[in-house]
């Protein structure tokens, strides 16, 4: 249970769990259907696999032409350095089908935990093939600790600019900010995060002026590759963030396309006072408790009052609604989700290039059960900002909750690698995916690694333990779940199974009906009303 398999042949490695083909340890780009074709042929290498069988495996229930299969086969042969004429790896048996004919090393079974544990345990992580970096939280160079939110905002702006480049591997905000209180040991931080380069800096604001200092450091050698100081007026802040992004990318990446560079440029707000309220709202939002979310909403609303065209404020409002829906039972979920959608759509209208706006709209559509629109917007978000771990994690959760459990793994693992020090959202997604795929032992392994106490965590954990027949463990998880419930909600729901089912639907957002019933089955076995 919960195992993937690693196949090796010639210079290639296939990792079925991470949906990755590598050549000499460097990832090979291969679209999902071509990868699935490769794996199926490898798994059935003892025989010729017929055309009809492959069409059903790759496009179940759909009518497609032979040309579609031929195109995937061409893509696969190109990636493997094979060809229709040479056929050293995949042989065409005319009139019958296809067969994988290359010799394989002995396949190696790998558990999910063996991927996750080295990342979240603090062990040294292997460096990615592409230039890798983390932007550590810029220090507040002033004397007022209340100004931390402003220096955090500058850091966020630079991270958001850098994550849009496919040629760079950028650690997510949560893990980078987890290093705020760590010793200034550059080498240790680089090893913990699994990156070669670190960006450090400081921000000092005084009246309408801002001073920003930036350093780009090689974490392996300790060498300072680039340093700069900027003394600018406050309205030039975004131009400075763009300049920092340009210098870092030109230093680390051999070639950055002009179009990609243009896409990273920040859209400066017309009203800096409104933007300041957005940064304050972001700080409250990050704290995450219900009161903090309500305070964040108030601060974002103040930003909108000052600037009705502030896209960042509407993105914040949309995210607050999603978190109130997702984290708390008993809310007026229909109203909250409609508000989230309205705010997100307003943000997209104001700035359609902002991936976070599409992420917000996609999240709202997902929880409203409109899967196609949700996937459209998360794909837009990933196209605009492919390195943002929130987008990767959300795509994984969307796939898991719509029945594509195994396909979701690659997105969760990619987001986890970009967020190794704050992995809870990725681990929860993996836990849900494993539970829905009947990998209960791995679900328990993922959920028990979460550091946060959440209703979603303990209810899913109780279901997984119950499915395994672990009565004591399931009862313990149920007790933790009840301890987090608000007394008013318990009194309202009582033993009304219909009301509980509605709330479970809001808590998990599992769109595949069979999967949702599967979750309810586990909850009932654990002793929860479902």
RODO-2510 file (C-alpha; in nm, 4 decimals, decimal comma):
residues 530
     n   res          X          Y          Z
     1     x     0,0000     0,0000     0,0000
     2     x     0,1143     0,3529    -0,0753
     3     x     0,4051     0,2291    -0,2838
     4     x     0,5448     0,3605    -0,6061
     5     x     0,7910     0,1787    -0,8256
     6     x     1,1179     0,3022    -0,9694
     7     x     1,2287     0,1490    -1,2988
     8     x     1,5762     0,2065    -1,4403
     9     x     1,7061     0,1315    -1,7885
    10     x     1,9949     0,2704    -1,9880
    11     x     2,0297     0,6366    -1,8681
    12     x     1,6635     0,6659    -1,7692
    13     x     1,4701     0,6442    -1,4423
    14     x     1,0915     0,6211    -1,4161
    15     x     0,9366     0,7144    -1,0807
    16     x     0,5701     0,6124    -1,0931
    17     x     0,4906     0,7825    -0,7630
    18     x     0,6229     1,1231    -0,8612
    19     x     0,5168     1,0832    -1,2267
    20     x     0,8687     1,1684    -1,3361
    21     x     1,0940     1,0473    -1,6169
    22     x     1,4597     1,1417    -1,5669
    23     x     1,7706     1,1049    -1,7791
    24     x     2,1014     1,1060    -1,5909
    25     x     1,9053     1,2407    -1,2904
    26     x     1,7769     1,5414    -1,4902
    27     x     1,3972     1,5611    -1,5368
    28     x     1,2685     1,4938    -1,8890
    29     x     0,9621     1,6905    -1,9918
    30     x     0,6853     1,4525    -2,0902
    31     x     0,3144     1,5227    -2,0993
    32     x     0,0998     1,3097    -1,8644
    33     x    -0,0570     1,0834    -2,1299
    34     x     0,2834     1,0014    -2,2821
    35     x     0,4145     0,9220    -1,9328
    36     x     0,1135     0,6986    -1,8640
    37     x     0,1774     0,5203    -2,1944
    38     x     0,5391     0,4558    -2,0962
    39     x     0,4487     0,3204    -1,7525
    40     x     0,1763     0,0931    -1,8900
    41     x     0,4096    -0,0549    -2,1501
    42     x     0,6816    -0,1077    -1,8880
    43     x     0,4405    -0,2700    -1,6430
    44     x     0,3192    -0,5076    -1,9192
    45     x     0,6580    -0,5601    -2,0847
    46     x     0,6059    -0,9370    -2,0890
    47     x     0,3604    -0,9096    -2,3787
    48     x     0,2453    -0,7060    -2,6755
    49     x    -0,0168    -0,4503    -2,5690
    50     x    -0,2923    -0,3986    -2,8223
    51     x    -0,4076    -0,0675    -2,9642
    52     x    -0,7629    -0,0951    -2,8245
    53     x    -0,6295    -0,1694    -2,4776
    54     x    -0,4066     0,1388    -2,4834
    55     x    -0,6883     0,3619    -2,6058
    56     x    -0,9066     0,2460    -2,3172
    57     x    -0,6257     0,2931    -2,0627
    58     x    -0,5273     0,6412    -2,1800
    59     x    -0,8722     0,7746    -2,2724
    60     x    -1,1221     0,5697    -2,0693
    61     x    -1,4769     0,6030    -2,1955
    62     x    -1,3818     0,8434    -2,4735
    63     x    -1,3789     0,7996    -2,8500
    64     x    -1,0444     0,9060    -2,9964
    65     x    -0,8644     0,8413    -3,3211
    66     x    -0,5528     0,6352    -3,3803
    67     x    -0,3740     0,9627    -3,4510
    68     x    -0,3967     1,0590    -3,0827
    69     x    -0,2199     0,7398    -2,9773
    70     x     0,0372     0,7803    -3,2547
    71     x     0,1115     1,1362    -3,1362
    72     x     0,1705     1,0220    -2,7769
    73     x     0,3944     0,7439    -2,9029
    74     x     0,6009     0,9913    -3,1075
    75     x     0,6372     1,2173    -2,8024
    76     x     0,7501     0,9234    -2,5934
    77     x     1,0033     0,7955    -2,8455
    78     x     1,1462     1,1461    -2,8857
    79     x     1,1900     1,1796    -2,5081
    80     x     1,3639     0,8407    -2,4926
    81     x     1,5875     0,9048    -2,7928
    82     x     1,4181     0,6184    -2,9726
    83     x     1,2488     0,6329    -3,3129
    84     x     1,0022     0,4442    -3,5260
    85     x     1,2916     0,3254    -3,7411
    86     x     1,5348     0,2293    -3,4618
    87     x     1,2830     0,0827    -3,2119
    88     x     1,5402    -0,0090    -2,9467
    89     x     1,3066     0,0672    -2,6567
    90     x     0,9492     0,0418    -2,7831
    91     x     0,8777    -0,1996    -3,0658
    92     x     0,5782    -0,1770    -3,2956
    93     x     0,4350    -0,5200    -3,3743
    94     x     0,2344    -0,4489    -3,6880
    95     x    -0,1270    -0,5484    -3,6673
    96     x    -0,1000    -0,6356    -3,2974
    97     x     0,0272    -0,3431    -3,0877
    98     x     0,3354    -0,2295    -2,8982
    99     x     0,5870    -0,3735    -2,6565
   100     x     0,8590    -0,2324    -2,4288
   101     x     1,1692    -0,4378    -2,5214
   102     x     1,4646    -0,2706    -2,3450
   103     x     1,6308    -0,4513    -2,0530
   104     x     1,5393    -0,3153    -1,7067
   105     x     1,7241    -0,3108    -1,3788
   106     x     1,5400    -0,4789    -1,0932
   107     x     1,2391    -0,2543    -1,0080
   108     x     1,2524    -0,0870    -0,6651
   109     x     0,9358    -0,0338    -0,4579
   110     x     0,9292     0,2962    -0,2684
   111     x     0,6792     0,4010    -0,0004
   112     x     0,5279     0,7469     0,0134
   113     x     0,6895     0,8070     0,3503
   114     x     1,0355     0,7489     0,2061
   115     x     0,9865     1,0515    -0,0203
   116     x     0,8312     1,2754     0,2419
   117     x     1,0431     1,2064     0,5502
   118     x     1,3784     1,3341     0,4168
   119     x     1,2127     1,6584     0,3080
   120     x     1,0329     1,7430     0,6326
   121     x     1,2775     1,5897     0,8815
   122     x     1,5516     1,8410     0,8204
   123     x     1,7825     1,5992     0,6429
   124     x     1,9941     1,7372     0,3607
   125     x     1,7875     1,7563     0,0412
   126     x     1,9303     1,6941    -0,3040
   127     x     1,9678     2,0128    -0,5078
   128     x     1,7366     2,0501    -0,8106
   129     x     1,8835     2,0371    -1,1598
   130     x     1,7834     2,4002    -1,2281
   131     x     1,9168     2,7038    -1,0332
   132     x     1,7522     2,6952    -0,6897
   133     x     1,7080     2,9738    -0,4375
   134     x     1,5161     3,0980    -0,1376
   135     x     1,4323     3,4573    -0,0541
   136     x     1,4670     3,4890     0,3230
   137     x     1,2407     3,7413     0,4989
   138     x     1,3933     4,0867     0,4636
   139     x     1,4805     4,2436     0,7952
   140     x     1,2972     4,5469     0,9217
   141     x     1,5729     4,8074     0,9288
   142     x     1,3688     5,0551     1,1307
   143     x     1,3096     5,0802     1,5026
   144     x     0,9337     5,0105     1,4965
   145     x     0,8572     4,6368     1,5143
   146     x     0,5094     4,7144     1,3827
   147     x     0,6749     4,7824     1,0451
   148     x     0,7588     4,4136     1,0006
   149     x     0,4528     4,3714     0,7804
   150     x     0,6027     4,6168     0,5309
   151     x     0,9384     4,4377     0,4988
   152     x     0,7465     4,1098     0,4680
   153     x     0,5501     4,2622     0,1821
   154     x     0,8688     4,3532    -0,0039
   155     x     0,9912     3,9936     0,0408
   156     x     0,6607     3,8592    -0,0923
   157     x     0,6851     4,0808    -0,3985
   158     x     1,0302     3,9507    -0,4882
   159     x     0,9288     3,5859    -0,4286
   160     x     0,6211     3,6291    -0,6460
   161     x     0,8323     3,7743    -0,9249
   162     x     1,0896     3,4957    -0,9157
   163     x     0,8461     3,2031    -0,8971
   164     x     0,7115     3,2939    -1,2409
   165     x     1,0301     3,1750    -1,4100
   166     x     1,0252     2,8100    -1,5162
   167     x     1,4062     2,8130    -1,5289
   168     x     1,4333     2,8791    -1,1545
   169     x     1,3397     2,6640    -0,8546
   170     x     1,2144     2,8960    -0,5788
   171     x     1,1272     2,7919    -0,2233
   172     x     0,7803     2,8949    -0,1100
   173     x     0,7112     3,1773     0,1286
   174     x     0,6142     2,9687     0,4317
   175     x     0,9391     2,7722     0,4411
   176     x     1,1512     3,0781     0,3658
   177     x     0,9836     3,2701     0,6484
   178     x     1,0323     2,9754     0,8845
   179     x     1,4040     3,0658     0,8701
   180     x     1,3384     3,4111     1,0220
   181     x     1,4499     3,3046     1,3702
   182     x     1,7231     3,0611     1,2616
   183     x     2,0940     3,1286     1,3159
   184     x     2,2672     3,3190     1,0356
   185     x     2,4369     3,0045     0,9081
   186     x     2,3993     3,0365     0,5336
   187     x     2,5195     2,6839     0,4640
   188     x     2,2792     2,5285     0,7142
   189     x     1,9790     2,7186     0,5780
   190     x     2,0706     2,6191     0,2234
   191     x     2,0910     2,2541     0,3255
   192     x     1,7609     2,2643     0,5174
   193     x     1,5789     2,4173     0,2230
   194     x     1,7668     2,2222    -0,0427
   195     x     1,8774     2,5272    -0,2452
   196     x     2,2065     2,6565    -0,3831
   197     x     2,1423     3,0304    -0,3460
   198     x     1,9909     3,2605    -0,0838
   199     x     1,8617     3,6149    -0,1128
   200     x     1,8850     3,8321     0,1983
   201     x     1,7971     4,1931     0,2534
   202     x     1,6691     4,4697     0,4744
   203     x     1,4015     4,7361     0,4351
   204     x     1,3741     5,0687     0,6102
   205     x     1,0841     5,3070     0,5535
   206     x     1,0845     5,6671     0,6683
   207     x     0,7984     5,8925     0,5669
   208     x     0,7821     5,8748     0,1836
   209     x     1,1270     5,7229     0,1399
   210     x     1,2360     5,3617     0,1449
   211     x     1,5844     5,2083     0,1637
   212     x     1,6307     4,8478     0,0459
   213     x     1,9506     4,6455     0,0585
   214     x     1,9802     4,3075    -0,1167
   215     x     2,2423     4,0320    -0,1222
   216     x     2,2532     3,7205    -0,3426
   217     x     2,4675     3,4529    -0,1773
   218     x     2,5974     3,1134    -0,2836
   219     x     2,4910     2,8971     0,0132
   220     x     2,7469     2,6268    -0,0723
   221     x     3,0564     2,8484    -0,0929
   222     x     2,9354     3,1451     0,1125
   223     x     3,0358     3,3798    -0,1710
   224     x     2,8363     3,6992    -0,2129
   225     x     2,7435     3,7033    -0,5828
   226     x     2,5679     4,0395    -0,5901
   227     x     2,4850     4,3264    -0,3531
   228     x     2,2918     4,6458    -0,4062
   229     x     2,1385     4,9297    -0,2076
   230     x     1,8420     5,1332    -0,3220
   231     x     1,7273     5,4678    -0,1846
   232     x     1,3996     5,5520    -0,3515
   233     x     1,0699     5,7234    -0,3000
   234     x     0,7920     5,4953    -0,1761
   235     x     0,6106     5,5048    -0,5090
   236     x     0,9188     5,3499    -0,6736
   237     x     0,9036     5,0402    -0,4492
   238     x     0,7694     4,8087    -0,7196
   239     x     1,0301     4,9223    -0,9690
   240     x     1,2948     4,8179    -0,7153
   241     x     1,1318     4,4747    -0,6712
   242     x     1,1321     4,4299    -1,0501
   243     x     1,4977     4,5340    -1,0703
   244     x     1,5943     4,2814    -0,8010
   245     x     1,4093     4,0075    -0,9913
   246     x     1,5849     4,0989    -1,3172
   247     x     1,9328     4,0950    -1,1643
   248     x     1,8807     3,7626    -0,9838
   249     x     1,7431     3,5865    -1,2903
   250     x     2,0161     3,7210    -1,5181
   251     x     2,2790     3,6100    -1,2650
   252     x     2,1467     3,2564    -1,2161
   253     x     1,9725     3,1623    -1,5380
   254     x     2,1606     3,1477    -1,8652
   255     x     1,8709     3,2710    -2,0730
   256     x     1,5481     3,4421    -1,9748
   257     x     1,3033     3,5244    -2,2482
   258     x     1,1911     3,8864    -2,2718
   259     x     0,8278     3,7759    -2,2634
   260     x     0,8830     3,5893    -1,9377
   261     x     1,0618     3,8909    -1,7930
   262     x     0,7762     4,1211    -1,8868
   263     x     0,5307     3,8824    -1,7225
   264     x     0,7125     3,9123    -1,3900
   265     x     0,6869     4,2866    -1,3625
   266     x     0,4668     4,3953    -1,0766
   267     x     0,1684     4,6152    -1,1382
   268     x     0,2191     4,9028    -0,8956
   269     x    -0,0968     5,0088    -0,7088
   270     x    -0,2269     5,3563    -0,7795
   271     x    -0,2987     5,4136    -0,4113
   272     x    -0,0032     5,3308    -0,1824
   273     x    -0,2107     5,3899     0,1308
   274     x    -0,4511     5,1176     0,0189
   275     x    -0,1587     4,8862    -0,0519
   276     x    -0,0318     4,9445     0,3007
   277     x    -0,3644     4,8174     0,4371
   278     x    -0,3302     4,5123     0,2124
   279     x     0,0094     4,4339     0,3647
   280     x    -0,1393     4,4668     0,7133
   281     x    -0,4212     4,2350     0,6072
   282     x    -0,1716     3,9817     0,4742
   283     x     0,0040     3,9777     0,8111
   284     x    -0,3225     3,9095     0,9971
   285     x    -0,4239     3,6456     0,7411
   286     x    -0,0990     3,4548     0,7924
   287     x    -0,1777     3,4116     1,1641
   288     x    -0,4707     3,1961     1,0561
   289     x    -0,7044     3,1844     1,3594
   290     x    -1,0676     3,2805     1,3052
   291     x    -1,0289     3,6166     1,4798
   292     x    -0,7209     3,6859     1,2678
   293     x    -0,9134     3,6068     0,9501
   294     x    -1,1909     3,8450     1,0535
   295     x    -0,9316     4,1138     1,1266
   296     x    -0,7694     4,0516     0,7880
   297     x    -1,1087     4,0971     0,6237
   298     x    -1,1534     4,4313     0,8014
   299     x    -0,8105     4,5503     0,6844
   300     x    -0,8701     4,4429     0,3243
   301     x    -1,2045     4,6241     0,3316
   302     x    -1,0262     4,9430     0,4413
   303     x    -0,7968     4,9033     0,1405
   304     x    -1,0996     4,8766    -0,0894
   305     x    -1,2522     5,1874     0,0668
   306     x    -0,9382     5,3827    -0,0251
   307     x    -0,8961     5,2210    -0,3677
   308     x    -1,1933     5,0356    -0,5225
   309     x    -0,9562     4,9134    -0,7979
   310     x    -0,7034     4,7451    -0,5661
   311     x    -0,6856     4,3899    -0,7044
   312     x    -0,4664     4,2672    -0,4166
   313     x    -0,7341     4,3641    -0,1631
   314     x    -1,0023     4,1672    -0,3485
   315     x    -0,7692     3,8664    -0,3671
   316     x    -0,7255     3,8900     0,0102
   317     x    -1,1003     3,9107     0,0688
   318     x    -1,1584     3,6093    -0,1545
   319     x    -0,8990     3,4036     0,0362
   320     x    -1,0466     3,5002     0,3737
   321     x    -1,3848     3,3677     0,2622
   322     x    -1,2316     3,0395     0,1471
   323     x    -1,0515     2,9902     0,4787
   324     x    -1,3674     3,0665     0,6774
   325     x    -1,5491     2,8098     0,4650
   326     x    -1,2732     2,5499     0,4841
   327     x    -1,1718     2,5753     0,8453
   328     x    -1,4953     2,6187     1,0345
   329     x    -1,8106     2,4092     1,0409
   330     x    -2,1410     2,5813     1,0903
   331     x    -2,0750     2,8872     0,8725
   332     x    -2,3201     3,0061     0,6058
   333     x    -2,1105     2,8331     0,3425
   334     x    -2,3211     2,9188     0,0385
   335     x    -2,3053     3,2912     0,1125
   336     x    -1,9339     3,2835     0,1980
   337     x    -1,8403     3,0947    -0,1192
   338     x    -2,0425     3,3279    -0,3398
   339     x    -1,8637     3,6215    -0,1782
   340     x    -1,5289     3,4515    -0,2423
   341     x    -1,6170     3,4059    -0,6096
   342     x    -1,7378     3,7651    -0,6465
   343     x    -1,4203     3,9045    -0,4884
   344     x    -1,1966     3,6790    -0,6977
   345     x    -1,3720     3,7667    -1,0230
   346     x    -1,3351     4,1348    -0,9397
   347     x    -0,9604     4,0802    -0,8887
   348     x    -0,9281     3,9003    -1,2250
   349     x    -1,1153     4,1820    -1,3954
   350     x    -0,8753     4,4354    -1,2436
   351     x    -0,5563     4,2394    -1,3155
   352     x    -0,5921     3,9247    -1,5255
   353     x    -0,2111     3,8707    -1,5200
   354     x    -0,2068     3,8120    -1,1438
   355     x    -0,1914     3,4369    -1,0849
   356     x    -0,3205     3,4835    -0,7305
   357     x    -0,6468     3,6244    -0,8663
   358     x    -0,7015     3,3160    -1,0823
   359     x    -0,6084     3,0968    -0,7846
   360     x    -0,8770     3,2722    -0,5765
   361     x    -1,1433     3,2276    -0,8455
   362     x    -1,0431     2,8654    -0,8993
   363     x    -1,0696     2,7939    -0,5272
   364     x    -1,4181     2,9441    -0,5112
   365     x    -1,5399     2,7492    -0,8152
   366     x    -1,3901     2,4302    -0,6729
   367     x    -1,5761     2,4603    -0,3444
   368     x    -1,8937     2,5529    -0,5304
   369     x    -1,8631     2,2217    -0,7174
   370     x    -1,7912     2,3744    -1,0589
   371     x    -1,4901     2,1576    -1,1379
   372     x    -1,4302     2,2558    -1,5016
   373     x    -1,4122     2,6262    -1,4192
   374     x    -1,1938     2,5544    -1,1168
   375     x    -0,9450     2,3607    -1,3276
   376     x    -0,9449     2,6303    -1,5955
   377     x    -0,8432     2,8975    -1,3455
   378     x    -0,5844     2,6887    -1,1607
   379     x    -0,4249     2,6106    -1,4977
   380     x    -0,4219     2,9848    -1,5714
   381     x    -0,2568     3,0428    -1,2336
   382     x     0,0075     2,7779    -1,3030
   383     x     0,0740     2,9200    -1,6508
   384     x     0,1286     3,2670    -1,5034
   385     x     0,3287     3,1484    -1,2035
   386     x     0,4432     2,7848    -1,2369
   387     x     0,6722     2,7946    -0,9331
   388     x     0,4144     2,9066    -0,6764
   389     x     0,3644     2,6172    -0,4350
   390     x     0,0072     2,7183    -0,3436
   391     x    -0,0941     2,6701    -0,7065
   392     x     0,0782     2,3303    -0,7208
   393     x    -0,0826     2,2157    -0,3958
   394     x    -0,4293     2,3316    -0,4997
   395     x    -0,4036     2,1471    -0,8310
   396     x    -0,3105     1,8325    -0,6385
   397     x    -0,6074     1,8695    -0,4050
   398     x    -0,8420     1,9351    -0,6957
   399     x    -0,7251     1,6171    -0,8680
   400     x    -0,7530     1,4116    -0,5490
   401     x    -1,1050     1,5285    -0,4725
   402     x    -1,2295     1,4626    -0,8243
   403     x    -1,1185     1,1007    -0,8361
   404     x    -0,7698     1,1338    -0,9899
   405     x    -0,5902     1,0316    -0,6722
   406     x    -0,2686     0,8995    -0,8191
   407     x    -0,2296     1,1877    -1,0628
   408     x    -0,2480     1,4319    -0,7710
   409     x     0,0685     1,2933    -0,6109
   410     x     0,3083     1,4653    -0,8505
   411     x     0,1618     1,8074    -0,7683
   412     x     0,1680     1,7472    -0,3940
   413     x     0,5277     1,6291    -0,4023
   414     x     0,6360     1,9262    -0,6136
   415     x     0,4678     2,1706    -0,3745
   416     x     0,6123     1,9886    -0,0727
   417     x     0,9633     2,0136    -0,2147
   418     x     0,9121     2,3881    -0,2546
   419     x     0,7803     2,4185     0,1003
   420     x     0,9808     2,1737     0,3145
   421     x     0,9654     2,3609     0,6459
   422     x     0,5913     2,4343     0,6458
   423     x     0,4431     2,1241     0,4856
   424     x     0,1000     2,0938     0,6481
   425     x    -0,1168     2,1807     0,3476
   426     x     0,0776     1,9378     0,1264
   427     x     0,0703     1,6607     0,3872
   428     x    -0,3037     1,7023     0,4376
   429     x    -0,3584     1,6803     0,0630
   430     x    -0,1482     1,3649     0,0447
   431     x    -0,3441     1,2205     0,3382
   432     x    -0,6784     1,2842     0,1664
   433     x    -0,5464     1,1437    -0,1606
   434     x    -0,4189     0,8286     0,0127
   435     x    -0,7432     0,7766     0,2033
   436     x    -0,9559     0,8101    -0,1110
   437     x    -0,7246     0,5638    -0,2894
   438     x    -0,7749     0,3142    -0,0007
   439     x    -0,4128     0,3576     0,1132
   440     x    -0,5162     0,3986     0,4753
   441     x    -0,1782     0,3251     0,6319
   442     x    -0,0141     0,5958     0,4230
   443     x    -0,3019     0,8341     0,4980
   444     x    -0,2353     0,7877     0,8693
   445     x     0,1382     0,8387     0,8131
   446     x     0,0785     1,1692     0,6326
   447     x    -0,1911     1,3076     0,8640
   448     x    -0,0003     1,2337     1,1851
   449     x     0,2898     1,4420     1,0491
   450     x     0,0760     1,7580     1,0438
   451     x     0,1837     2,0066     1,3078
   452     x    -0,1507     2,1905     1,3110
   453     x    -0,4620     2,0804     1,4978
   454     x    -0,7432     2,0955     1,2443
   455     x    -1,0947     1,9550     1,2218
   456     x    -1,0101     1,8178     0,8772
   457     x    -0,6995     1,6450     1,0085
   458     x    -0,8596     1,4611     1,2991
   459     x    -1,1793     1,3643     1,1178
   460     x    -0,9888     1,2154     0,8226
   461     x    -0,7405     1,0533     1,0604
   462     x    -1,0277     0,8961     1,2559
   463     x    -1,1750     0,7596     0,9317
   464     x    -0,8427     0,6120     0,8185
   465     x    -0,7705     0,4501     1,1556
   466     x    -1,1226     0,3068     1,1631
   467     x    -1,0796     0,1596     0,8148
   468     x    -0,7631    -0,0116     0,9396
   469     x    -0,9519    -0,1515     1,2407
   470     x    -0,7464     0,0567     1,4869
   471     x    -1,0261     0,1200     1,7367
   472     x    -0,8251     0,2960     2,0085
   473     x    -0,6477     0,5243     1,7609
   474     x    -0,9752     0,6129     1,5886
   475     x    -1,1370     0,6962     1,9229
   476     x    -0,8416     0,9186     2,0158
   477     x    -0,8746     1,1096     1,6874
   478     x    -1,2494     1,1504     1,7448
   479     x    -1,1794     1,2993     2,0898
   480     x    -0,9385     1,5490     1,9347
   481     x    -1,2009     1,6363     1,6740
   482     x    -1,4689     1,7019     1,9378
   483     x    -1,2272     1,9141     2,1416
   484     x    -1,1972     2,1520     1,8457
   485     x    -1,5714     2,1793     1,7786
   486     x    -1,7487     2,4915     1,8939
   487     x    -2,0160     2,4025     2,1568
   488     x    -2,2809     2,6038     1,9718
   489     x    -2,2284     2,3946     1,6621
   490     x    -2,2584     2,0682     1,8534
   491     x    -2,5881     2,1871     1,9975
   492     x    -2,7124     2,2911     1,6526
   493     x    -2,6196     1,9723     1,4705
   494     x    -2,7065     1,7276     1,7454
   495     x    -2,7553     1,3799     1,5974
   496     x    -2,9084     1,5063     1,2734
   497     x    -2,7223     1,2976     1,0141
   498     x    -2,8447     1,5104     0,7221
   499     x    -2,6990     1,8257     0,8794
   500     x    -2,3742     1,6471     0,9552
   501     x    -2,3484     1,5226     0,5948
   502     x    -2,3864     1,8787     0,4701
   503     x    -2,1114     1,9967     0,7019
   504     x    -1,8820     1,7081     0,6047
   505     x    -1,9353     1,8104     0,2430
   506     x    -1,8289     2,1650     0,3242
   507     x    -1,5299     2,0509     0,5285
   508     x    -1,3805     1,8127     0,2718
   509     x    -1,5116     1,9432    -0,0633
   510     x    -1,4845     1,5952    -0,2165
   511     x    -1,6576     1,6320    -0,5515
   512     x    -1,6529     1,2681    -0,6626
   513     x    -1,9757     1,1174    -0,5118
   514     x    -1,8299     0,7689    -0,4657
   515     x    -1,5263     0,9133    -0,2889
   516     x    -1,7460     1,1257    -0,0627
   517     x    -1,9490     0,8190     0,0395
   518     x    -1,6202     0,6382     0,1010
   519     x    -1,5166     0,9154     0,3407
   520     x    -1,8524     0,9030     0,5185
   521     x    -1,8125     0,5268     0,5583
   522     x    -1,4872     0,5764     0,7466
   523     x    -1,6356     0,8506     0,9643
   524     x    -1,9265     0,6247     1,0599
   525     x    -1,6876     0,3411     1,1460
   526     x    -1,5038     0,5854     1,3715
   527     x    -1,8268     0,6663     1,5555
   528     x    -1,8967     1,0076     1,4025
   529     x    -2,2460     1,0943     1,2735
   530     x    -2,2337     1,0710     0,8943
***
